[in-house]
Amino acid sequence: MSLDLYTPEISALAIGNPYPERLAEPAGTAEKRSPICGSRVTVDVALDGDGRVAALGTQVRACLLGQASSTLLARHAIGRTPEELAAARDSLTAWLAGTGDVPDWPGIAIFAPGLRLTARHPSIRLAFEAAAEAAARARADGTRAAATVTA
């Protein structure tokens, strides 16, 4: 039953996002929306000189699962590379689809009760998809900016 997924731990996680505001000047931004429930998550990132996430901002207009997933992403995204975020997104997608192991992301197993609830998977993936895309955009824009400066 889907109520098994809405645990007190998920509820607590949903209200704990450490970066609940958008960045004023992000290097990369992405918005993802779940067509099933209408949840929407926007992630802004800024990268440091080593290409790692130095700042993160979010705007979360999502169901409880989208909020909880956004918090989990936000708590552990700082210091990650775009490649690490893409790997987390991909492993989360595979795990939810039943084709992969539990992702290497702190706390992600909290969503294990949702594995059999495929209609809830898009909400759980939103923040990870948006963060990976925002970081990739930031990396691409930084590469273009560096090429323009050196040209």
Phi, psi and chi 1 to 4 in degrees:
 res  aa     phi    psi   chi1   chi2   chi3   chi4
   1 MET       -  144.0  173.4  177.7 -117.0      -
   2 SER   -65.6  -22.7   66.4      -      -      -
   3 LEU   -65.6  -21.7  -66.8  179.4      -      -
   4 ASP   -62.6  -23.6  -65.5  -20.2      -      -
   5 LEU   -81.1  -26.3 -176.5   54.2      -      -
   6 TYR   -91.1   70.0  -61.6   98.3      -      -
   7 THR   -84.9  164.9   64.6      -      -      -
   8 PRO   -58.7  -33.1  -25.7   33.6      -      -
   9 GLU   -66.4  -41.3  -66.8   80.4   15.7      -
  10 ILE   -65.0  -43.3  -68.5  -81.0      -      -
  11 SER   -61.1  -43.0  -64.3      -      -      -
  12 ALA   -66.0  -40.1      -      -      -      -
  13 LEU   -63.8  -35.9 -171.5   58.6      -      -
  14 ALA   -61.1  -27.6      -      -      -      -
  15 ILE  -103.6   11.0   59.6  170.9      -      -
  16 GLY  -108.0   20.2      -      -      -      -
  17 ASN   -60.7  119.7 -172.0  -23.7      -      -
  18 PRO   -77.0  -11.0   27.9  -32.9      -      -
  19 TYR  -132.6   67.5  -54.5  106.0      -      -
  20 PRO   -82.6    2.7   32.9  -36.3      -      -
  21 GLU  -117.5  150.4  -56.8  -67.5  -31.9      -
  22 ARG   -70.2  154.6  -54.3 -108.2  -17.3 -115.8
  23 LEU   -78.5  145.2  -64.8  179.9      -      -
  24 ALA   -67.8  -39.5      -      -      -      -
  25 GLU  -137.0   74.7  -64.9 -176.2   33.8      -
  26 PRO   -72.3  151.2   27.9  -33.9      -      -
  27 ALA   -84.8  -24.5      -      -      -      -
  28 GLY  -151.1  142.4      -      -      -      -
  29 THR  -138.8  144.7  -62.8      -      -      -
  30 ALA  -148.9  143.8      -      -      -      -
  31 GLU  -121.6  135.6  178.3 -179.0  -79.0      -
  32 LYS  -126.7  144.0  -66.0  -64.6  178.3 -179.3
  33 ARG  -131.9  138.6 -177.0  179.2  169.3  -83.3
  34 SER   -87.7  120.5  170.4      -      -      -
  35 PRO   -69.6  -19.1   23.1  -30.2      -      -
  36 ILE   -76.2  -47.6  -66.2  172.5      -      -
  37 CYS  -116.2   -8.7   67.7      -      -      -
  38 GLY    84.6    2.9      -      -      -      -
  39 SER   -59.1  145.0  -70.4      -      -      -
  40 ARG  -137.9  132.1 -173.3  177.2  -46.6 -135.9
  41 VAL  -130.2  128.3  174.3      -      -      -
  42 THR  -113.7  133.2  -56.1      -      -      -
  43 VAL  -124.3  130.5  175.0      -      -      -
  44 ASP  -111.0  141.6  -62.4  -33.8      -      -
  45 VAL  -136.3  155.0  -60.4      -      -      -
  46 ALA  -128.8  138.2      -      -      -      -
  47 LEU  -104.5  149.7  -57.4  179.7      -      -
  48 ASP   -86.9 -176.6   64.7   16.3      -      -
  49 GLY   -63.0  -20.5      -      -      -      -
  50 ASP   -92.4    2.7  -66.7  -31.9      -      -
  51 GLY    81.1   19.0      -      -      -      -
  52 ARG  -103.5  154.3  -64.8 -177.7  174.7  -81.6
  53 VAL   -64.0  118.7  175.1      -      -      -
  54 ALA  -103.2  -27.9      -      -      -      -
  55 ALA  -145.5  147.1      -      -      -      -
  56 LEU  -139.2  140.5 -177.7   87.7      -      -
  57 GLY  -137.5  148.1      -      -      -      -
  58 THR  -136.4  154.5   64.2      -      -      -
  59 GLN  -131.4  115.8 -177.8  176.6   53.8      -
  60 VAL  -118.8  115.3 -178.6      -      -      -
  61 ARG  -122.6   80.1  -67.7 -167.7  171.6  106.7
  62 ALA  -142.6  167.4      -      -      -      -
  63 CYS   -66.3  177.0   64.9      -      -      -
  64 LEU   -56.8  -40.9 -172.9   72.0      -      -
  65 LEU   -67.9  -40.7  -65.6  174.8      -      -
  66 GLY   -64.1  -37.9      -      -      -      -
  67 GLN   -67.0  -45.0  -68.2  174.2   34.3      -
  68 ALA   -64.1  -43.3      -      -      -      -
  69 SER   -63.7  -39.3 -179.9      -      -      -
  70 SER   -62.9  -40.8  -64.9      -      -      -
  71 THR   -64.0  -45.4  -64.0      -      -      -
  72 LEU   -61.6  -42.4 -163.2   59.8      -      -
  73 LEU   -61.3  -50.4  175.1  -83.4      -      -
  74 ALA   -61.7  -37.6      -      -      -      -
  75 ARG   -63.7  -23.8  -74.5 -176.8  177.8  172.3
  76 HIS  -127.2   11.6  -55.4  -73.6      -      -
  77 ALA   -85.8  -29.6      -      -      -      -
  78 ILE   -61.5  131.9  -59.8  -64.8      -      -
  79 GLY    92.2   -6.9      -      -      -      -
  80 ARG   -87.1  151.8  -55.3  -84.4 -178.4  148.5
  81 THR   -89.0  163.0   64.9      -      -      -
  82 PRO   -56.0  -36.6  -29.5   37.7      -      -
  83 GLU   -66.0  -39.3  -65.9   80.0   13.0      -
  84 GLU   -66.0  -38.6  -70.2  170.5  -35.3      -
  85 LEU   -67.7  -38.9  -67.7  174.1      -      -
  86 ALA   -64.9  -39.9      -      -      -      -
  87 ALA   -64.9  -40.0      -      -      -      -
  88 ALA   -64.0  -44.1      -      -      -      -
  89 ARG   -58.8  -47.9  173.8 -157.2   59.7 -150.6
  90 ASP   -66.5  -41.1  -64.8  -14.3      -      -
  91 SER   -71.0  -33.5   62.7      -      -      -
  92 LEU   -64.1  -44.8  175.6   60.6      -      -
  93 THR   -60.2  -45.5  -60.6      -      -      -
  94 ALA   -64.8  -42.9      -      -      -      -
  95 TRP   -61.9  -47.6  178.7   57.4      -      -
  96 LEU   -62.9  -32.9  -69.7  171.7      -      -
  97 ALA   -79.3   -7.5      -      -      -      -
  98 GLY    83.2   16.4      -      -      -      -
  99 THR  -114.0    8.2   60.5      -      -      -
 100 GLY  -147.3  169.1      -      -      -      -
 101 ASP   -80.2  171.5  -64.4  -32.7      -      -
 102 VAL   -57.6  127.7  177.1      -      -      -
 103 PRO   -61.4  154.0  -22.5   33.3      -      -
 104 ASP   -86.3   71.6 -176.6   20.6      -      -
 105 TRP  -139.8  125.4 -166.1  -89.8      -      -
 106 PRO   -54.1  127.1  -24.5   33.9      -      -
 107 GLY    83.0   -3.0      -      -      -      -
 108 ILE   -63.7  -25.4 -160.1   73.0      -      -
 109 ALA   -62.8  -12.7      -      -      -      -
 110 ILE   -58.9  -23.5 -162.5  168.4      -      -
 111 PHE   -90.2    5.1  -65.2  109.0      -      -
 112 ALA   -54.1  -38.7      -      -      -      -
 113 PRO   -61.5  -16.7  -24.6   34.6      -      -
 114 GLY   -88.8   -2.1      -      -      -      -
 115 LEU   -56.8  -38.9  -70.3  172.8      -      -
 116 ARG   -87.9   -2.5   67.7 -174.2 -171.2  -74.0
 117 LEU  -103.2   75.5  -56.8  168.7      -      -
 118 THR   -59.8  -26.6   57.7      -      -      -
 119 ALA   -67.9  -17.6      -      -      -      -
 120 ARG   -94.6  -11.9  -52.8  -51.1  -61.4  145.7
 121 HIS   -58.0  -43.8  -66.4 -179.9      -      -
 122 PRO   -57.9  -37.6  -27.2   36.5      -      -
 123 SER   -65.8  -37.7  -61.8      -      -      -
 124 ILE   -69.9  -33.2  -63.4  168.9      -      -
 125 ARG   -82.5  -20.2  -68.9 -168.5  -39.2 -102.3
 126 LEU   -48.2  -55.6  -75.9  177.5      -      -
 127 ALA   -64.1  -38.8      -      -      -      -
 128 PHE   -67.6  -39.3  -74.0   83.9      -      -
 129 GLU   -65.2  -44.5  -68.8  172.4   -9.9      -
 130 ALA   -66.2  -42.3      -      -      -      -
 131 ALA   -64.3  -43.4      -      -      -      -
 132 ALA   -62.5  -43.0      -      -      -      -
 133 GLU   -68.0  -42.1 -173.5  174.4  -44.6      -
 134 ALA   -62.7  -42.6      -      -      -      -
 135 ALA   -66.6  -39.5      -      -      -      -
 136 ALA   -64.4  -40.1      -      -      -      -
 137 ARG   -64.8  -41.7  -73.3  180.0  176.8  170.9
 138 ALA   -62.3  -42.8      -      -      -      -
 139 ARG   -63.1  -46.2  165.2   78.2   53.8   81.1
 140 ALA   -64.3  -43.2      -      -      -      -
 141 ASP   -66.9  -37.4  -72.5  -12.0      -      -
 142 GLY   -66.4  -37.3      -      -      -      -
 143 THR   -65.8  -43.7  -58.6      -      -      -
 144 ARG   -64.5  -40.8  -80.5 -166.0  -67.2  -87.6
 145 ALA   -64.4  -42.0      -      -      -      -
 146 ALA   -64.5  -39.7      -      -      -      -
 147 ALA   -65.9  -36.1      -      -      -      -
 148 THR   -68.4  -39.5  -58.3      -      -      -
 149 VAL   -66.9  -39.9  170.1      -      -      -
 150 THR   -83.6  -14.8   58.6      -      -      -
 151 ALA   -74.1      -      -      -      -      -
